[in-house]
Amino acid sequence: MEYRGKAWRFGSNIDTDAIIPAIYLHTSDPQILGKHCMEGIDPGFPKKITAGDIIVADENFGCGSSREHAPVAIKAAGISCVVAKGFSRIFFRNSINIGFPIFESEEAPGKIANGDELIVDSDKGVIINVTRKEEYKSIVYPDFIKSIIVKGGLLNSIK
């Protein structure tokens, strides 16, 4: 599968409070969560992006509380995927469970700038930076994880 969009760069240790502040945890409505995505670090973020854009971050993205609200907010905001050097394990699991693709790449985040146009090919494990004409490696999911993502999450996969 391919994901195409503009890169939105963030640093290391972006925690779940930055992704979706605790004040919004009274709801699990994706529409409401999406409107407040990244509000703890970039107020107004959802109004800046175009559907399909890609978040790119450094180490430990999604650390902090183990709330499923964080990947739900990112997905509902219209972000197609996240590329980072590393993810909190619970954020990784929550993302897969809701059918939201995230990709680990050691080299890509350090070479991608805010606004670069990207193509992420999940089958080949390749991130193409169209703007810079560069290519980076990323993880390739095993088939069972690909299936969960394609079916829209773990619950849909089980049905």
Backbone as JSON Lines, residues from 0, in Angstrom:
{"i":0,"aa":"M","n":[0.83,-1.18,0.0],"ca":[0.0,0.0,0.0],"c":[0.88,1.25,0.0]}
{"i":1,"aa":"E","n":[0.4,2.3,-0.64],"ca":[1.16,3.54,-0.67],"c":[0.4,4.66,0.04]}
{"i":2,"aa":"Y","n":[1.18,5.47,0.73],"ca":[0.66,6.66,1.4],"c":[1.42,7.84,0.84]}
{"i":3,"aa":"R","n":[0.69,8.89,0.43],"ca":[1.32,10.07,-0.17],"c":[0.85,11.31,0.56]}
{"i":4,"aa":"G","n":[1.8,12.19,0.86],"ca":[1.42,13.44,1.49],"c":[2.62,14.29,1.85]}
{"i":5,"aa":"K","n":[2.3,15.45,2.39],"ca":[3.31,16.41,2.83],"c":[3.75,16.04,4.25]}
{"i":6,"aa":"A","n":[5.04,16.19,4.51],"ca":[5.61,15.88,5.82],"c":[5.36,17.01,6.82]}
{"i":7,"aa":"W","n":[4.99,16.63,8.01],"ca":[4.88,17.53,9.16],"c":[5.85,17.01,10.22]}
{"i":8,"aa":"R","n":[6.93,17.74,10.45],"ca":[8.04,17.3,11.32],"c":[7.8,17.63,12.78]}
{"i":9,"aa":"F","n":[8.1,16.66,13.62],"ca":[8.1,16.82,15.06],"c":[9.36,16.16,15.61]}
{"i":10,"aa":"G","n":[9.73,16.5,16.81],"ca":[10.96,16.0,17.4],"c":[10.79,14.68,18.13]}
{"i":11,"aa":"S","n":[11.58,14.53,19.19],"ca":[11.56,13.32,20.01],"c":[10.59,13.47,21.18]}
{"i":12,"aa":"N","n":[10.2,12.34,21.72],"ca":[9.4,12.26,22.95],"c":[8.09,13.03,22.85]}
{"i":13,"aa":"I","n":[7.41,12.92,21.71],"ca":[6.09,13.53,21.55],"c":[5.12,12.62,22.29]}
{"i":14,"aa":"D","n":[4.62,13.11,23.42],"ca":[3.78,12.24,24.25],"c":[2.3,12.36,23.88]}
{"i":15,"aa":"T","n":[1.51,11.47,24.46],"ca":[0.09,11.42,24.12],"c":[-0.65,12.67,24.58]}
{"i":16,"aa":"D","n":[-0.15,13.39,25.59],"ca":[-0.76,14.66,25.99],"c":[-0.55,15.73,24.92]}
{"i":17,"aa":"A","n":[0.55,15.68,24.22],"ca":[0.79,16.62,23.12],"c":[-0.08,16.25,21.92]}
{"i":18,"aa":"I","n":[-0.27,14.96,21.71],"ca":[-1.07,14.48,20.57],"c":[-2.55,14.81,20.8]}
{"i":19,"aa":"I","n":[-3.07,14.48,21.97],"ca":[-4.45,14.81,22.31],"c":[-4.49,15.11,23.81]}
{"i":20,"aa":"P","n":[-4.57,16.4,24.16],"ca":[-4.56,16.79,25.57],"c":[-5.67,16.11,26.38]}
{"i":21,"aa":"A","n":[-5.38,15.85,27.64],"ca":[-6.29,15.11,28.53],"c":[-7.66,15.74,28.64]}
{"i":22,"aa":"I","n":[-7.78,17.02,28.41],"ca":[-9.07,17.7,28.5],"c":[-10.1,17.11,27.53]}
{"i":23,"aa":"Y","n":[-9.64,16.44,26.49],"ca":[-10.54,15.87,25.48],"c":[-10.79,14.37,25.68]}
{"i":24,"aa":"L","n":[-10.33,13.82,26.77],"ca":[-10.49,12.38,26.99],"c":[-11.89,11.99,27.48]}
{"i":25,"aa":"H","n":[-12.77,12.96,27.62],"ca":[-14.14,12.67,28.02],"c":[-14.94,12.07,26.86]}
{"i":26,"aa":"T","n":[-14.37,12.07,25.68],"ca":[-15.05,11.55,24.51],"c":[-14.16,10.56,23.77]}
{"i":27,"aa":"S","n":[-14.8,9.67,23.06],"ca":[-14.05,8.79,22.15],"c":[-14.5,9.02,20.71]}
{"i":28,"aa":"D","n":[-15.23,10.12,20.5],"ca":[-15.71,10.49,19.17],"c":[-14.52,10.92,18.29]}
{"i":29,"aa":"P","n":[-14.22,10.15,17.25],"ca":[-13.07,10.48,16.4],"c":[-13.13,11.89,15.81]}
{"i":30,"aa":"Q","n":[-14.3,12.37,15.46],"ca":[-14.42,13.7,14.87],"c":[-13.93,14.78,15.84]}
{"i":31,"aa":"I","n":[-14.34,14.66,17.09],"ca":[-13.92,15.64,18.11],"c":[-12.42,15.51,18.36]}
{"i":32,"aa":"L","n":[-11.94,14.29,18.51],"ca":[-10.51,14.07,18.77],"c":[-9.67,14.59,17.6]}
{"i":33,"aa":"G","n":[-10.11,14.35,16.38],"ca":[-9.37,14.8,15.2],"c":[-9.24,16.32,15.14]}
{"i":34,"aa":"K","n":[-10.25,17.03,15.6],"ca":[-10.21,18.5,15.59],"c":[-9.2,19.07,16.57]}
{"i":35,"aa":"H","n":[-8.74,18.24,17.5],"ca":[-7.79,18.7,18.52],"c":[-6.45,17.97,18.46]}
{"i":36,"aa":"C","n":[-6.22,17.26,17.36],"ca":[-4.99,16.51,17.16],"c":[-3.76,17.43,17.24]}
{"i":37,"aa":"M","n":[-2.77,17.03,17.98],"ca":[-1.49,17.73,18.15],"c":[-1.64,19.09,18.82]}
{"i":38,"aa":"E","n":[-2.79,19.36,19.4],"ca":[-3.07,20.65,20.02],"c":[-2.08,20.99,21.14]}
{"i":39,"aa":"G","n":[-1.58,19.98,21.81],"ca":[-0.64,20.22,22.9],"c":[0.73,20.69,22.44]}
{"i":40,"aa":"I","n":[1.01,20.6,21.15],"ca":[2.32,21.01,20.64],"c":[2.2,21.97,19.45]}
{"i":41,"aa":"D","n":[1.08,21.9,18.7],"ca":[0.88,22.76,17.53],"c":[-0.6,23.11,17.41]}
{"i":42,"aa":"P","n":[-1.07,24.1,18.2],"ca":[-2.49,24.47,18.15],"c":[-2.91,24.8,16.71]}
{"i":43,"aa":"G","n":[-4.07,24.31,16.34],"ca":[-4.58,24.54,14.99],"c":[-4.05,23.58,13.95]}
{"i":44,"aa":"F","n":[-3.28,22.58,14.37],"ca":[-2.68,21.62,13.44],"c":[-3.67,21.03,12.43]}
{"i":45,"aa":"P","n":[-4.84,20.56,12.86],"ca":[-5.76,19.95,11.88],"c":[-6.2,20.9,10.76]}
{"i":46,"aa":"K","n":[-6.2,22.19,11.01],"ca":[-6.59,23.15,9.98],"c":[-5.47,23.41,8.99]}
{"i":47,"aa":"K","n":[-4.25,23.05,9.35],"ca":[-3.09,23.28,8.49],"c":[-2.86,22.14,7.5]}
{"i":48,"aa":"I","n":[-3.3,20.95,7.86],"ca":[-2.97,19.77,7.06],"c":[-3.96,19.54,5.94]}
{"i":49,"aa":"T","n":[-3.54,18.72,5.0],"ca":[-4.4,18.21,3.93],"c":[-4.54,16.72,4.17]}
{"i":50,"aa":"A","n":[-5.73,16.2,3.93],"ca":[-5.95,14.76,4.12],"c":[-4.88,13.98,3.37]}
{"i":51,"aa":"G","n":[-4.28,13.03,4.05],"ca":[-3.22,12.21,3.47],"c":[-1.83,12.61,3.9]}
{"i":52,"aa":"D","n":[-1.69,13.78,4.52],"ca":[-0.36,14.22,4.98],"c":[0.22,13.22,5.97]}
{"i":53,"aa":"I","n":[1.52,13.37,6.22],"ca":[2.27,12.38,7.0],"c":[3.03,13.08,8.12]}
{"i":54,"aa":"I","n":[2.88,12.56,9.34],"ca":[3.68,13.05,10.47],"c":[5.0,12.32,10.46]}
{"i":55,"aa":"V","n":[6.09,13.07,10.63],"ca":[7.44,12.5,10.72],"c":[8.04,12.98,12.04]}
{"i":56,"aa":"A","n":[8.55,12.05,12.82],"ca":[9.08,12.39,14.15],"c":[10.36,11.61,14.43]}
{"i":57,"aa":"D","n":[11.0,12.0,15.5],"ca":[12.23,11.33,15.9],"c":[11.92,10.16,16.84]}
{"i":58,"aa":"E","n":[12.65,10.03,17.92],"ca":[12.52,8.91,18.86],"c":[11.3,9.01,19.75]}
{"i":59,"aa":"N","n":[10.76,7.85,20.13],"ca":[9.79,7.7,21.21],"c":[8.48,8.43,20.96]}
{"i":60,"aa":"F","n":[7.99,8.41,19.73],"ca":[6.71,9.05,19.42],"c":[5.59,8.28,20.12]}
{"i":61,"aa":"G","n":[4.67,9.01,20.74],"ca":[3.52,8.4,21.41],"c":[3.79,7.91,22.81]}
{"i":62,"aa":"C","n":[4.84,8.4,23.44],"ca":[5.13,8.0,24.81],"c":[4.1,8.61,25.76]}
{"i":63,"aa":"G","n":[4.15,8.21,27.02],"ca":[3.22,8.76,28.0],"c":[2.07,7.8,28.26]}
{"i":64,"aa":"S","n":[0.89,8.35,28.47],"ca":[-0.29,7.55,28.79],"c":[-0.6,6.56,27.68]}
{"i":65,"aa":"S","n":[-1.22,5.47,28.06],"ca":[-1.51,4.41,27.08],"c":[-2.87,4.6,26.43]}
{"i":66,"aa":"R","n":[-3.25,5.83,26.18],"ca":[-4.58,6.11,25.63],"c":[-4.67,5.82,24.14]}
{"i":67,"aa":"E","n":[-5.71,5.1,23.78],"ca":[-6.0,4.83,22.38],"c":[-6.44,6.1,21.66]}
{"i":68,"aa":"H","n":[-6.85,7.1,22.43],"ca":[-7.3,8.37,21.85],"c":[-6.23,9.01,20.96]}
{"i":69,"aa":"A","n":[-4.96,8.79,21.26],"ca":[-3.89,9.45,20.51],"c":[-3.85,9.02,19.04]}
{"i":70,"aa":"P","n":[-3.72,7.73,18.74],"ca":[-3.74,7.37,17.32],"c":[-5.1,7.62,16.66]}
{"i":71,"aa":"V","n":[-6.18,7.52,17.42],"ca":[-7.5,7.82,16.87],"c":[-7.55,9.28,16.42]}
{"i":72,"aa":"A","n":[-7.03,10.19,17.25],"ca":[-7.03,11.62,16.91],"c":[-6.22,11.89,15.64]}
{"i":73,"aa":"I","n":[-5.05,11.26,15.53],"ca":[-4.2,11.46,14.36],"c":[-4.9,10.95,13.1]}
{"i":74,"aa":"K","n":[-5.45,9.76,13.18],"ca":[-6.16,9.17,12.04],"c":[-7.37,10.02,11.66]}
{"i":75,"aa":"A","n":[-8.16,10.44,12.65],"ca":[-9.36,11.23,12.39],"c":[-9.05,12.62,11.83]}
{"i":76,"aa":"A","n":[-7.87,13.15,12.14],"ca":[-7.47,14.46,11.62],"c":[-7.19,14.39,10.11]}
{"i":77,"aa":"G","n":[-6.93,13.18,9.61],"ca":[-6.68,13.02,8.18],"c":[-5.25,12.65,7.84]}
{"i":78,"aa":"I","n":[-4.42,12.45,8.85],"ca":[-3.04,12.01,8.62],"c":[-3.08,10.56,8.13]}
{"i":79,"aa":"S","n":[-2.33,10.26,7.07],"ca":[-2.37,8.91,6.5],"c":[-1.49,7.91,7.24]}
{"i":80,"aa":"C","n":[-0.38,8.39,7.81],"ca":[0.52,7.51,8.55],"c":[1.53,8.36,9.3]}
{"i":81,"aa":"V","n":[2.27,7.71,10.19],"ca":[3.36,8.36,10.91],"c":[4.64,7.59,10.64]}
{"i":82,"aa":"V","n":[5.7,8.34,10.38],"ca":[7.04,7.77,10.22],"c":[7.88,8.34,11.35]}
{"i":83,"aa":"A","n":[8.56,7.46,12.1],"ca":[9.41,7.92,13.2],"c":[10.58,6.97,13.39]}
{"i":84,"aa":"K","n":[11.6,7.47,14.08],"ca":[12.73,6.6,14.43],"c":[12.28,5.49,15.37]}
{"i":85,"aa":"G","n":[11.33,5.81,16.23],"ca":[10.83,4.81,17.17],"c":[9.54,5.27,17.81]}
{"i":86,"aa":"F","n":[8.76,4.3,18.27],"ca":[7.47,4.55,18.89],"c":[7.41,3.91,20.27]}
{"i":87,"aa":"S","n":[6.63,4.52,21.14],"ca":[6.3,3.88,22.4],"c":[5.6,2.57,22.04]}
{"i":88,"aa":"R","n":[5.89,1.51,22.75],"ca":[5.32,0.19,22.42],"c":[3.79,0.2,22.49]}
{"i":89,"aa":"I","n":[3.22,0.87,23.52],"ca":[1.76,0.88,23.63],"c":[1.14,1.71,22.51]}
{"i":90,"aa":"F","n":[1.79,2.8,22.1],"ca":[1.28,3.59,20.97],"c":[1.33,2.74,19.7]}
{"i":91,"aa":"F","n":[2.42,2.01,19.51],"ca":[2.55,1.13,18.35],"c":[1.38,0.15,18.32]}
{"i":92,"aa":"R","n":[1.14,-0.51,19.45],"ca":[0.07,-1.51,19.52],"c":[-1.3,-0.88,19.3]}
{"i":93,"aa":"N","n":[-1.56,0.25,19.95],"ca":[-2.84,0.93,19.79],"c":[-3.07,1.35,18.33]}
{"i":94,"aa":"S","n":[-2.01,1.8,17.67],"ca":[-2.13,2.2,16.27],"c":[-2.53,1.03,15.39]}
{"i":95,"aa":"I","n":[-1.85,-0.09,15.55],"ca":[-2.18,-1.28,14.76],"c":[-3.61,-1.72,15.08]}
{"i":96,"aa":"N","n":[-3.97,-1.7,16.37],"ca":[-5.3,-2.16,16.77],"c":[-6.43,-1.35,16.15]}
{"i":97,"aa":"I","n":[-6.19,-0.07,15.83],"ca":[-7.25,0.74,15.19],"c":[-7.06,0.82,13.68]}
{"i":98,"aa":"G","n":[-6.06,0.11,13.15],"ca":[-5.83,0.09,11.71],"c":[-5.13,1.32,11.18]}
{"i":99,"aa":"F","n":[-4.29,1.91,12.02],"ca":[-3.55,3.11,11.61],"c":[-2.09,2.75,11.38]}
{"i":100,"aa":"P","n":[-1.57,2.98,10.16],"ca":[-0.2,2.57,9.84],"c":[0.86,3.53,10.39]}
{"i":101,"aa":"I","n":[1.85,2.95,11.02],"ca":[3.02,3.69,11.49],"c":[4.27,2.94,11.03]}
{"i":102,"aa":"F","n":[5.33,3.69,10.75],"ca":[6.52,3.08,10.17],"c":[7.78,3.55,10.88]}
{"i":103,"aa":"E","n":[8.58,2.59,11.3],"ca":[9.86,2.91,11.93],"c":[10.93,2.97,10.85]}
{"i":104,"aa":"S","n":[11.72,4.04,10.92],"ca":[12.84,4.2,10.0],"c":[13.94,4.94,10.75]}
{"i":105,"aa":"E","n":[15.09,4.35,10.8],"ca":[16.22,4.96,11.49],"c":[16.73,6.19,10.74]}
{"i":106,"aa":"E","n":[16.73,6.12,9.42],"ca":[17.35,7.19,8.63],"c":[16.4,8.29,8.16]}
{"i":107,"aa":"A","n":[15.16,7.96,7.86],"ca":[14.25,8.93,7.23],"c":[14.02,10.21,8.03]}
{"i":108,"aa":"P","n":[13.67,10.12,9.32],"ca":[13.33,11.36,10.03],"c":[14.44,12.42,10.02]}
{"i":109,"aa":"G","n":[15.67,12.02,10.08],"ca":[16.77,12.97,10.09],"c":[17.01,13.65,8.75]}
{"i":110,"aa":"K","n":[16.41,13.11,7.69],"ca":[16.63,13.66,6.35],"c":[15.39,14.33,5.76]}
{"i":111,"aa":"I","n":[14.27,14.22,6.44],"ca":[13.02,14.8,5.94],"c":[12.77,16.13,6.61]}
{"i":112,"aa":"A","n":[12.43,17.13,5.82],"ca":[12.12,18.47,6.33],"c":[10.61,18.7,6.28]}
{"i":113,"aa":"N","n":[10.16,19.62,7.09],"ca":[8.77,20.03,7.09],"c":[8.39,20.46,5.67]}
{"i":114,"aa":"G","n":[7.3,19.91,5.15],"ca":[6.83,20.28,3.83],"c":[7.3,19.39,2.7]}
{"i":115,"aa":"D","n":[8.28,18.52,2.94],"ca":[8.72,17.6,1.89],"c":[7.55,16.7,1.47]}
{"i":116,"aa":"E","n":[7.47,16.42,0.18],"ca":[6.46,15.51,-0.34],"c":[6.99,14.08,-0.24]}
{"i":117,"aa":"L","n":[6.19,13.2,0.36],"ca":[6.62,11.84,0.62],"c":[5.68,10.81,0.0]}
{"i":118,"aa":"I","n":[6.26,9.66,-0.31],"ca":[5.51,8.45,-0.66],"c":[6.04,7.36,0.25]}
{"i":119,"aa":"V","n":[5.16,6.73,1.0],"ca":[5.54,5.61,1.85],"c":[4.95,4.35,1.23]}
{"i":120,"aa":"D","n":[5.81,3.43,0.84],"ca":[5.38,2.16,0.26],"c":[5.53,1.09,1.33]}
{"i":121,"aa":"S","n":[4.41,0.7,1.91],"ca":[4.45,-0.23,3.03],"c":[4.84,-1.64,2.61]}
{"i":122,"aa":"D","n":[4.56,-2.03,1.37],"ca":[4.91,-3.37,0.9],"c":[6.4,-3.53,0.67]}
{"i":123,"aa":"K","n":[7.04,-2.47,0.17],"ca":[8.47,-2.53,-0.12],"c":[9.34,-2.05,1.04]}
{"i":124,"aa":"G","n":[8.71,-1.4,2.04],"ca":[9.5,-0.85,3.14],"c":[10.36,0.3,2.71]}
{"i":125,"aa":"V","n":[9.78,1.19,1.88],"ca":[10.53,2.3,1.31],"c":[9.77,3.6,1.52]}
{"i":126,"aa":"I","n":[10.5,4.63,1.89],"ca":[9.96,5.98,1.99],"c":[10.69,6.8,0.93]}
{"i":127,"aa":"I","n":[9.93,7.37,0.02],"ca":[10.51,8.18,-1.05],"c":[10.25,9.64,-0.73]}
{"i":128,"aa":"N","n":[11.33,10.4,-0.66],"ca":[11.23,11.84,-0.49],"c":[11.26,12.43,-1.89]}
{"i":129,"aa":"V","n":[10.08,12.75,-2.4],"ca":[9.96,13.27,-3.76],"c":[10.67,14.62,-3.88]}
{"i":130,"aa":"T","n":[10.55,15.45,-2.86],"ca":[11.16,16.77,-2.87],"c":[12.67,16.7,-3.01]}
{"i":131,"aa":"R","n":[13.31,15.83,-2.26],"ca":[14.77,15.73,-2.24],"c":[15.32,14.64,-3.15]}
{"i":132,"aa":"K","n":[14.41,13.88,-3.76],"ca":[14.81,12.77,-4.64],"c":[15.71,11.78,-3.89]}
{"i":133,"aa":"E","n":[15.24,11.41,-2.68],"ca":[15.97,10.44,-1.85],"c":[15.02,9.3,-1.48]}
{"i":134,"aa":"E","n":[15.62,8.18,-1.09],"ca":[14.86,7.0,-0.69],"c":[15.44,6.47,0.62]}
{"i":135,"aa":"Y","n":[14.55,6.08,1.53],"ca":[14.97,5.57,2.84],"c":[14.26,4.25,3.12]}
{"i":136,"aa":"K","n":[14.88,3.43,3.93],"ca":[14.29,2.14,4.33],"c":[13.4,2.33,5.55]}
{"i":137,"aa":"S","n":[12.35,1.51,5.6],"ca":[11.51,1.44,6.8],"c":[11.17,-0.02,7.06]}
{"i":138,"aa":"I","n":[10.53,-0.25,8.19],"ca":[10.12,-1.61,8.5],"c":[9.1,-2.09,7.48]}
{"i":139,"aa":"V","n":[9.02,-3.39,7.32],"ca":[7.98,-4.02,6.52],"c":[7.18,-4.88,7.49]}
{"i":140,"aa":"Y","n":[5.89,-4.64,7.54],"ca":[5.04,-5.41,8.44],"c":[4.91,-6.86,8.0]}
{"i":141,"aa":"P","n":[4.8,-7.76,8.98],"ca":[4.44,-9.14,8.62],"c":[3.01,-9.14,8.07]}
{"i":142,"aa":"D","n":[2.67,-10.16,7.33],"ca":[1.36,-10.23,6.68],"c":[0.19,-10.07,7.65]}
{"i":143,"aa":"F","n":[0.29,-10.63,8.86],"ca":[-0.85,-10.54,9.78],"c":[-1.08,-9.1,10.24]}
{"i":144,"aa":"I","n":[-0.04,-8.29,10.36],"ca":[-0.22,-6.88,10.73],"c":[-0.76,-6.11,9.54]}
{"i":145,"aa":"K","n":[-0.25,-6.39,8.34],"ca":[-0.79,-5.74,7.13],"c":[-2.28,-6.0,7.02]}
{"i":146,"aa":"S","n":[-2.69,-7.21,7.31],"ca":[-4.1,-7.58,7.22],"c":[-4.95,-6.79,8.22]}
{"i":147,"aa":"I","n":[-4.45,-6.63,9.44],"ca":[-5.17,-5.86,10.45],"c":[-5.36,-4.42,9.98]}
{"i":148,"aa":"I","n":[-4.31,-3.82,9.44],"ca":[-4.38,-2.43,8.98],"c":[-5.34,-2.29,7.8]}
{"i":149,"aa":"V","n":[-5.22,-3.17,6.81],"ca":[-6.07,-3.11,5.62],"c":[-7.54,-3.28,5.99]}
{"i":150,"aa":"K","n":[-7.83,-4.11,6.98],"ca":[-9.22,-4.36,7.4],"c":[-9.75,-3.28,8.34]}
{"i":151,"aa":"G","n":[-8.9,-2.31,8.68],"ca":[-9.38,-1.19,9.5],"c":[-9.25,-1.39,11.0]}
{"i":152,"aa":"G","n":[-8.45,-2.38,11.41],"ca":[-8.2,-2.56,12.84],"c":[-8.42,-4.0,13.28]}
{"i":153,"aa":"L","n":[-8.04,-4.26,14.51],"ca":[-8.09,-5.62,15.06],"c":[-9.51,-6.17,15.13]}
{"i":154,"aa":"L","n":[-10.46,-5.37,15.6],"ca":[-11.83,-5.86,15.72],"c":[-12.41,-6.22,14.36]}
{"i":155,"aa":"N","n":[-12.18,-5.39,13.36],"ca":[-12.65,-5.71,12.01],"c":[-11.95,-6.93,11.46]}
{"i":156,"aa":"S","n":[-10.7,-7.12,11.82],"ca":[-9.93,-8.25,11.35],"c":[-10.47,-9.56,11.93]}
{"i":157,"aa":"I","n":[-10.94,-9.51,13.15],"ca":[-11.46,-10.7,13.84],"c":[-12.83,-11.09,13.29]}
{"i":158,"aa":"K","n":[-13.62,-10.1,12.87],"ca":[-15.0,-10.39,12.41],"c":[-15.05,-11.3,11.21]}
